[in-house]
């Protein structure tokens, strides 16, 4: 039998009316609140980053392949021949091996490379072309960028953002005149599903009007896209630019796993593309948004550190009070031949019991809040400021486990310090202590 553990369990069940019981309850509450806050915070931050990233990737894919001289979302789009060795077979690429510099505590060792393997490969590739224009109705005008898509377009992402209407009907023989615009544009121009309107383009120095019929309305919450992007048949763009059916603005590539973005982008650019084409991840093209999202990682670390500090301080205080209250017991145990370390282990076992109770309550509270927010979306956000109308939740169970294990271990390590007080207690004085 483990004597220290046995004594700790007996101590934990006694003294229900003592002052220490209040301190223990406060310590349990502090641990529970700290863990609950950490679980909710990590779930919110992961959900926030995931939702915004998915919106951007849904519009432009994970990687864009264009001519090396093409400027992003301008009229200077250079035609790319659709007859490429990688199209459409690029989506057959699976996981690849790559080398990466080893990183330790944020420092990258340039002379130390390790071989890794991507979690997935390439899921889909599709063509696109862009052309800016001006929408004109009877009373309003609005600048717009029409994004042309083909029959290979993957509607999996965009359909989730359609608030009205349906996807474009792209037939083989006839160029579609349907269009999808954002809710922001539809409201500003007072347009409804089925309405027709004209978009004016510039073609060879003169106006080139095109009439479209509104087929669908989307809303992503990303103002820089919702205000300017409309979806049309790519043949409209090819016609306006004077391109043949074998010429497009570029290719959009979707990956199986976002964690593979950098190695697969590099693999596509260096190992697959010809010299006249360029591959760039959407993270690089939208650096300001993704830099802003990366700042949330710092907020997450600071919050976890603060909550861990609260738990440690409360547990250290509780352990000191427990030791002082049990001074008489410590003196008796020392008189019976128990070593200082054995007695310290009794209090560390007791502290572990308190921490585990706090962790159980904290997990229950934190996961319940996450479930309720995911189900009922109580916490709302300003979509104009945060790109989302509610606080999203994404629970990573490995992160939850790591938070629990980390809280238990880190707190116990710090509790070794106050347990040192046991060594300062004299058996003779302690037995007489009242």
C-alpha positions in Angstrom: 0.0 0.0 0.0 1.2 3.5 -0.8 1.2 5.1 2.7 1.5 8.7 1.5 -1.5 8.3 -0.9 -3.6 6.6 1.9 -2.9 9.4 4.3 -3.7 12.0 1.7 -7.1 10.4 0.9 -7.9 10.3 4.7 -6.9 13.9 5.1 -9.0 15.0 2.1 -12.1 13.4 3.7 -11.6 15.0 7.1 -11.9 18.5 8.5 -15.2 19.3 6.7 -15.8 22.2 9.1 -12.3 23.6 9.1 -11.1 26.9 7.6 -9.0 25.0 5.1 -12.2 23.5 3.5 -13.2 27.1 2.4 -9.7 27.6 0.9 -9.9 24.3 -0.9 -13.2 25.2 -2.4 -11.7 28.5 -3.6 -8.8 26.7 -5.1 -11.1 24.2 -6.9 -13.2 27.2 -8.3 -10.0 28.9 -9.5 -8.8 25.8 -11.3 -12.2 25.2 -12.8 -12.6 28.8 -14.0 -9.0 28.8 -15.4 -9.5 25.6 -17.4 -13.0 26.6 -18.6 -11.6 30.0 -19.8 -8.7 28.3 -21.6 -11.0 25.7 -23.3 -13.5 28.4 -24.5 -10.7 30.7 -25.6 -8.9 28.1 -27.7 -12.1 26.9 -29.2 -13.2 30.5 -30.1 -9.8 31.4 -31.6 -9.5 28.2 -33.6 -13.1 28.6 -34.8 -12.5 32.3 -35.7 -9.4 31.5 -37.7 -10.9 28.5 -39.4 -14.1 30.3 -40.5 -12.4 33.3 -42.0 -9.7 31.2 -43.7 -12.4 29.0 -45.2 -14.2 32.0 -46.6 -11.1 33.3 -48.3 -10.0 29.9 -49.6 -13.6 29.2 -50.8 -13.4 32.2 -53.1 -9.9 31.9 -54.4 -8.6 28.4 -53.6 -5.5 27.7 -51.5 -3.0 28.3 -54.3 -3.3 30.5 -57.5 -1.4 29.8 -60.7 -1.1 32.7 -63.0 1.3 34.2 -65.6 4.3 35.7 -63.9 3.4 39.3 -65.0 -0.3 39.2 -63.9 -1.3 41.7 -61.2 -3.8 40.6 -58.6 -7.5 41.7 -59.2 -6.7 44.3 -61.9 -7.3 44.6 -65.6 -3.8 43.6 -66.4 -4.5 39.9 -66.4 -2.3 38.0 -68.9 -3.8 34.9 -70.7 -2.6 31.5 -69.7 -3.0 28.5 -72.1 -5.3 26.0 -70.6 -3.5 23.1 -72.3 -0.9 22.5 -69.5 0.7 19.2 -68.5 -0.6 19.6 -65.0 -4.3 20.4 -65.9 -6.5 18.7 -64.9 -4.2 15.9 -63.5 -2.8 18.1 -60.7 -5.5 16.8 -58.4 -4.0 13.3 -58.5 -1.0 14.4 -56.4 -1.1 12.9 -53.0 1.1 13.5 -49.9 4.7 14.5 -50.7 8.0 14.5 -48.8 9.8 17.8 -48.2 12.6 19.2 -46.1 12.1 22.0 -43.5 14.4 23.8 -41.2 14.2 22.6 -37.6 12.7 25.2 -35.3 13.2 25.3 -31.5 11.7 27.9 -29.2 10.9 30.1 -32.2 14.5 30.0 -33.5 15.1 28.4 -36.9 18.3 26.4 -37.4 19.5 27.1 -41.0 22.0 24.2 -40.9 19.5 21.7 -39.5 16.9 20.3 -41.9 14.4 17.5 -41.2 12.4 15.5 -43.6 8.6 15.7 -43.3 5.6 14.5 -45.1 2.4 16.5 -45.9 -0.9 15.4 -44.3 -2.6 15.3 -47.7 -2.3 16.3 -51.3 -4.1 18.3 -53.9 -7.9 17.9 -54.0 -9.1 20.0 -56.9 -7.9 22.4 -59.7 -10.2 24.8 -61.6 -9.8 27.7 -64.1 -10.8 31.3 -63.6 -10.5 34.8 -65.2 -11.3 38.3 -63.8 -12.5 41.5 -65.5 -13.4 44.8 -63.8 -16.6 46.6 -64.9 -19.4 48.9 -63.7 -22.9 47.8 -62.9 -25.6 50.3 -64.1 -29.2 50.2 -63.1 -31.9 52.8 -63.6 -30.9 54.7 -60.5 -27.5 53.5 -59.3 -24.0 52.5 -60.5 -21.5 50.3 -58.8 -17.9 49.2 -59.5 -17.5 45.4 -59.7 -15.0 42.7 -60.5 -16.5 39.8 -62.4 -14.9 36.5 -61.8 -15.4 34.0 -64.6 -15.7 30.4 -63.7 -15.9 27.2 -65.8 -17.7 23.9 -65.6 -14.9 22.6 -63.4 -15.8 25.0 -60.7 -16.2 23.4 -57.2 -19.4 24.8 -55.7 -18.8 23.1 -52.3 -17.6 26.3 -50.6 -19.6 29.0 -52.4 -23.0 27.2 -52.0 -22.7 27.6 -48.2 -22.7 31.4 -48.6 -25.6 31.6 -51.0 -28.4 33.3 -49.2 -30.8 33.4 -52.2 -31.0 31.8 -55.6 -28.9 29.0 -57.1 -25.5 28.3 -58.7 -24.9 29.3 -62.3 -26.2 27.0 -65.0 -23.2 26.5 -67.3 -24.1 24.7 -70.5 -21.7 23.4 -73.1 -23.2 25.1 -76.1 -24.5 28.4 -74.9 -22.6 31.1 -73.0 -24.5 31.8 -69.8 -25.8 35.3 -69.0 -26.5 34.5 -65.4 -24.6 36.2 -62.6 -24.2 35.9 -58.8 -23.6 39.1 -56.8 -23.2 39.8 -53.1 -26.0 40.7 -50.7 -24.2 44.1 -50.2 -24.3 44.9 -53.9 -27.9 43.6 -54.3 -29.2 45.8 -51.5 -27.3 48.8 -52.7 -28.6 48.5 -56.2 -32.1 47.2 -55.1 -31.8 44.0 -57.1 -33.7 40.8 -56.6 -33.4 37.3 -58.0 -34.5 37.3 -61.7 -33.8 41.0 -62.3 -31.7 41.9 -65.3 -29.1 44.7 -65.4 -26.1 45.8 -67.5 -22.4 45.8 -66.7 -20.2 48.1 -68.7 -16.7 47.0 -69.6 -13.9 48.6 -71.6 -12.9 46.7 -74.7 -10.3 48.1 -77.0 -10.8 51.6 -75.8 -14.6 51.7 -76.1 -17.6 50.6 -73.9 -18.7 47.0 -74.1 -22.1 46.6 -72.3 -23.2 43.1 -71.2 -26.7 42.3 -69.9 -26.9 39.7 -67.1 -29.7 38.0 -65.2 -29.4 37.7 -61.4 -29.3 34.0 -60.5 -28.0 34.1 -56.9 -27.0 36.3 -54.0 -24.1 35.4 -51.6 -22.8 36.8 -48.3 -19.5 35.9 -46.8 -19.0 38.8 -44.4 -15.7 39.7 -46.0 -16.3 43.3 -47.0 -13.4 43.6 -49.4 -14.9 40.7 -51.4 -18.7 41.2 -50.9 -18.4 44.8 -52.1 -16.7 44.0 -55.4 -16.9 40.4 -56.5 -19.5 38.9 -58.9 -19.5 35.4 -60.4 -20.2 34.8 -64.1 -19.5 32.3 -66.9 -15.8 32.4 -67.8 -16.7 32.6 -71.5 -18.0 36.1 -70.9 -14.6 37.2 -69.7 -12.8 35.4 -72.6 -15.1 37.1 -75.0 -14.5 40.5 -73.5 -10.7 40.1 -73.5 -10.6 38.6 -77.0 -9.3 35.3 -75.8 -10.0 31.9 -77.3 -11.7 29.1 -75.3 -8.2 27.7 -74.5 -7.1 30.9 -72.7 -7.8 31.6 -69.1 -6.7 34.0 -66.4 -5.2 31.2 -64.3 -5.9 28.2 -62.1 -7.1 27.8 -58.6 -5.8 24.9 -56.6 -7.5 23.4 -53.5 -5.6 21.3 -51.0 -6.7 18.4 -48.7 -5.2 20.0 -45.6 -4.5 23.7 -45.0 -1.4 22.8 -42.9 0.3 21.7 -46.2 -0.1 25.1 -47.8 3.6 26.2 -47.8 5.3 22.9 -48.9 2.7 22.2 -51.6 2.8 25.7 -52.9 6.6 25.4 -53.2 6.3 22.0 -54.8 3.9 23.2 -57.4 6.0 26.3 -58.3 9.4 24.6 -58.3 8.7 21.1 -59.5 5.6 21.3 -61.7 5.0 24.7 -63.4 6.8 25.9 -66.5 9.0 29.0 -66.3 6.3 31.4 -67.5 3.8 30.5 -64.7 3.9 31.5 -61.0 2.2 29.9 -58.0 1.3 31.9 -54.9 -0.6 30.9 -51.8 -3.7 33.0 -50.9 -2.0 33.7 -47.6 0.7 35.6 -49.4 -1.9 37.4 -51.6 -4.0 38.4 -48.6 -1.1 38.9 -46.2 -2.8 41.7 -44.1 -5.8 39.5 -43.2 -3.7 36.4 -42.3 -1.2 38.5 -40.3 -4.1 39.8 -38.3 -5.3 36.3 -37.7 -1.8 35.3 -36.6 -2.0 37.9 -33.9 -4.7 35.9 -32.3 -2.1 33.2 -31.5 -0.3 35.7 -29.3 -3.6 36.6 -27.5 -4.2 32.9 -27.0 -0.8 32.3 -25.4 -1.1 35.3 -23.2 -4.5 34.3 -22.0 -3.4 30.7 -21.3 -0.4 32.0 -19.4 -2.5 34.3 -17.2 -5.1 31.6 -16.4 -2.3 29.2 -15.6 -0.8 31.8 -13.3 -4.1 32.3 -11.5 -4.4 28.5 -10.9 -0.8 28.2 -9.6 -1.1 31.1 -7.2 -4.4 29.8 -5.8 -3.0 26.3 -5.4 0.2 27.5 -3.7 -1.8 29.5 -1.3 -4.1 26.6 -0.5 -1.2 24.2 0.0 0.5 26.6 2.4 -2.7 26.8 4.5 -3.1 23.0 4.4 0.5 22.5 5.7 0.0 25.1 8.5 -3.3 23.5 9.5 -1.7 20.1 9.7 1.4 21.1 11.6 0.6 18.7 14.4 0.1 15.8 12.1 3.4 16.6 10.4 5.2 16.5 13.7 3.7 13.1 14.6 4.7 11.6 11.3 8.2 12.9 11.7 8.4 11.5 15.2 7.3 8.1 13.7 10.2 8.2 11.3 8.7 9.6 8.1 11.1 11.6 6.0 10.5 15.1 4.8 10.0 14.0 1.2 7.4 11.3 2.2 5.4 14.0 4.1 5.7 16.4 1.2 4.3 13.7 -1.1 1.2 13.5 1.1 0.4 17.1 0.5 1.3 16.8 -3.2 -1.2 13.9 -3.5 -3.8 16.0 -1.7 -3.1 18.9 -4.1 -3.4 16.6 -7.1 -6.8 15.6 -5.8 -7.9 19.2 -5.6 -6.5 20.0 -9.1 -8.3 17.0 -10.7 -11.6 18.0 -9.1 -11.1 21.5 -10.5 -10.2 20.1 -13.9 -13.4 18.0 -14.0 -15.5 21.0 -13.2 -13.6 23.2 -15.6 -13.9 20.8 -18.5 -17.6 20.4 -17.8 -18.2 24.2 -17.7 -16.0 25.0 -20.7 -17.3 22.3 -23.0 -20.9 23.1 -22.0 -20.4 26.8 -23.0 -18.8 25.7 -26.3 -21.7 23.4 -27.0 -24.3 26.1 -26.2 -22.5 28.7 -28.3 -22.1 26.3 -31.2 -25.8 25.3 -31.0 -27.5 28.6 -30.3 -24.8 31.2 -31.2 -25.5 33.5 -28.2 -22.4 35.6 -28.6 -22.8 37.9 -31.6 -20.1 39.9 -33.4 -20.1 42.9 -35.6 -19.7 41.4 -39.1 -18.2 44.6 -40.4 -15.4 44.5 -37.9 -14.8 40.8 -37.5 -16.1 39.3 -40.8 -18.4 37.1 -38.8 -21.9 37.7 -37.3 -21.3 35.3 -34.4 -18.4 33.8 -32.4 -17.6 30.4 -34.0 -16.5 27.3 -32.1 -14.0 24.7 -33.1 -12.9 22.2 -30.5 -9.7 20.3 -30.9 -9.7 17.4 -28.5 -5.9 17.1 -28.5 -5.7 20.7 -27.4 -8.2 20.1 -24.6 -6.2 17.1 -23.4 -3.0 19.1 -23.6 -4.5 21.9 -21.5 -5.6 19.4 -18.9 -2.3 17.6 -18.7 -0.3 20.8 -18.9 -2.3 22.4 -16.1 -1.9 19.4 -13.8 1.8 19.0 -14.4 2.8 22.7 -14.3 0.8 23.4 -11.2 2.3 20.4 -9.4 5.8 21.4 -10.3 5.2 24.8 -8.8 3.7 23.3 -5.7 7.0 21.6 -4.8 8.2 25.0 -3.7 5.6 25.6 -0.9 5.8 21.9 0.1 9.3 22.7 1.2 7.8 24.3 4.3 7.4 20.8 5.7 11.2 20.5 6.2 11.1 23.6 8.4 8.7 22.1 11.0 10.3 20.7 14.1 8.7 17.5 15.5 9.0 18.6 19.1 7.4 22.0 18.5 4.8 20.6 16.1 3.4 18.0 18.5 2.9 20.8 21.1 1.4 23.0 18.5 -2.3 23.9 19.1 
